[in-house]
């Protein structure tokens, strides 16, 4: 049996709906939310009992933000007051600004999401780190979709909808329940899907490269062969802009794969090759950390960062996906005591105190002492010039 909280519909306010149910806010509680499932999976109570005993149940978040969580992991079961069975989950309420799928879209850019490329790299680094830790805990994500990721303006990320992940508990396997075709490996196209960490590695690589390219999916585009193909067709046939760029037609103003550092580009080629071992989440995290600390900032736009090995800013030369911020949005704004990571730049909550300006004088006015010194200098010059 698991701890279960009972709710009346009047206790809740709807936050959003998904394929598996509805998420509600709890009146009077800003820290928790409730996800009611419809239909209720037959193994929900057993799955929830297992999740509460797994290592991720005790994880926190970024050390520089006491309110951040890596995962929206359930803490208890939920049921309606008029029912006796568990029909949902009690979850931490994540107050992040946008979902990653919104941030990646061309129409999703807003002051609520990361404005600097530096923070997009931090986003990618954070996702790789979370997946690395999940794999170490023997948890398979399954659905490596941007819809399951929330992001703050500072580039911190949280994985949600974690109840669909795959894990083992007391000799029983709880399988992943779904995947998103645009982020799934070719082998998931079979009638019977076997979710694996290797499948996660493919979806992770697609997602990370998409972030690093400013939102462009590496498998999106028309095949050069002339046939009409979808993004999913390209995944199944291996056509992409990293490992086989000649297989897809060029897209105007699309960031080229060459903007990626060599180390990142090599990992992506491995991930998208049908004959090579896909890099682990740990490899991605190490490479992205190395990329992050080595980024250089453009002299023309502080929101532009790029790899040191590039001779010029690719965002100035191509599509400007990170335009200058408005004065009020020039830097991330920490909320509620958040400590900004020093490696990400100067903390935006520091106030620069300047001395008040001195009293002004009319143009051309001189102080009395200055006037006297000027007269003395003229007299000395005149005396010295006398023969």
Secondary structure as GFF3:
##gff-version 3
##sequence-region A 1 387
A	DSSP	beta_strand	4	7	.	.	.	ID=ss1
A	DSSP	three_ten_helix	9	11	.	.	.	ID=ss2
A	DSSP	beta_strand	12	17	.	.	.	ID=ss3
A	DSSP	beta_strand	21	26	.	.	.	ID=ss4
A	DSSP	beta_strand	29	37	.	.	.	ID=ss5
A	DSSP	alpha_helix	44	53	.	.	.	ID=ss6
A	DSSP	three_ten_helix	55	58	.	.	.	ID=ss7
A	DSSP	beta_strand	76	80	.	.	.	ID=ss8
A	DSSP	beta_strand	88	92	.	.	.	ID=ss9
A	DSSP	beta_strand	98	99	.	.	.	ID=ss10
A	DSSP	alpha_helix	100	104	.	.	.	ID=ss11
A	DSSP	alpha_helix	117	136	.	.	.	ID=ss12
A	DSSP	three_ten_helix	146	148	.	.	.	ID=ss13
A	DSSP	beta_strand	149	151	.	.	.	ID=ss14
A	DSSP	beta_strand	157	159	.	.	.	ID=ss15
A	DSSP	three_ten_helix	162	164	.	.	.	ID=ss16
A	DSSP	beta_strand	167	169	.	.	.	ID=ss17
A	DSSP	beta_strand	172	174	.	.	.	ID=ss18
A	DSSP	three_ten_helix	181	183	.	.	.	ID=ss19
A	DSSP	three_ten_helix	186	189	.	.	.	ID=ss20
A	DSSP	alpha_helix	197	212	.	.	.	ID=ss21
A	DSSP	alpha_helix	231	237	.	.	.	ID=ss22
A	DSSP	three_ten_helix	245	247	.	.	.	ID=ss23
A	DSSP	three_ten_helix	257	259	.	.	.	ID=ss24
A	DSSP	alpha_helix	262	272	.	.	.	ID=ss25
A	DSSP	alpha_helix	281	294	.	.	.	ID=ss26
A	DSSP	beta_strand	296	297	.	.	.	ID=ss27
A	DSSP	beta_strand	305	306	.	.	.	ID=ss28
A	DSSP	alpha_helix	314	317	.	.	.	ID=ss29
A	DSSP	three_ten_helix	327	329	.	.	.	ID=ss30
A	DSSP	three_ten_helix	342	344	.	.	.	ID=ss31
A	DSSP	alpha_helix	368	385	.	.	.	ID=ss32
###
